[in-house]
Amino acid sequence: MCGGTAFVDDWDGVVVVLDNSELAARLKFAKKGMFALKVSGSYVFK
């Protein structure tokens, strides 16, 4: 990840999960695969 903690308010894209990564854990993705992702509102990783 970029090291930032605050991100844009509106974003959409694709997330590819290849293994049990930190990002997959934070997004609560338990299975490998390609997922559509839509983010609305502010979010801060802690």
N, C-alpha and C positions, 0 to 999 in steps of 0.2 A: 504494500500500500504506500501511498505517497507520504505518509507521516502526518497528514492533516487530521483534524478531529471534527470539523464542521464542514458540511457539504451543501450543495445547491438544493433549492426548494422543490424543483420539478425536474425529473430525469427519467428516461426510459431507455432500456437496452437489453442486452443478453448477458447472462452469467453462465459460464461453463464450469461445472464442478467435476474435477478429475480425481480428487481424493478427499480425505478428511482434513481439509485445510482450516486455518483460523477463520477465513472469510466464510466458508461453508458453515462452520459452527455458529458464527455470529448471525448468519441469515437463517439458521435452523434448517439447513438442507441436509437430509440424512442419506440421500441417494445421489449417485453420480448421474450427470446428464446436462442438458442445455435447458435453461429456464429463462422465460421472459420476465423482466423486472420493471416495475413502475414505482417510482418514489414520488410522493406528494407530501409537502410539508417538510419542516426542518428535522434533521436527525443528527444526533451527536453520538459517536462511538465512545464508550467509556472503558 
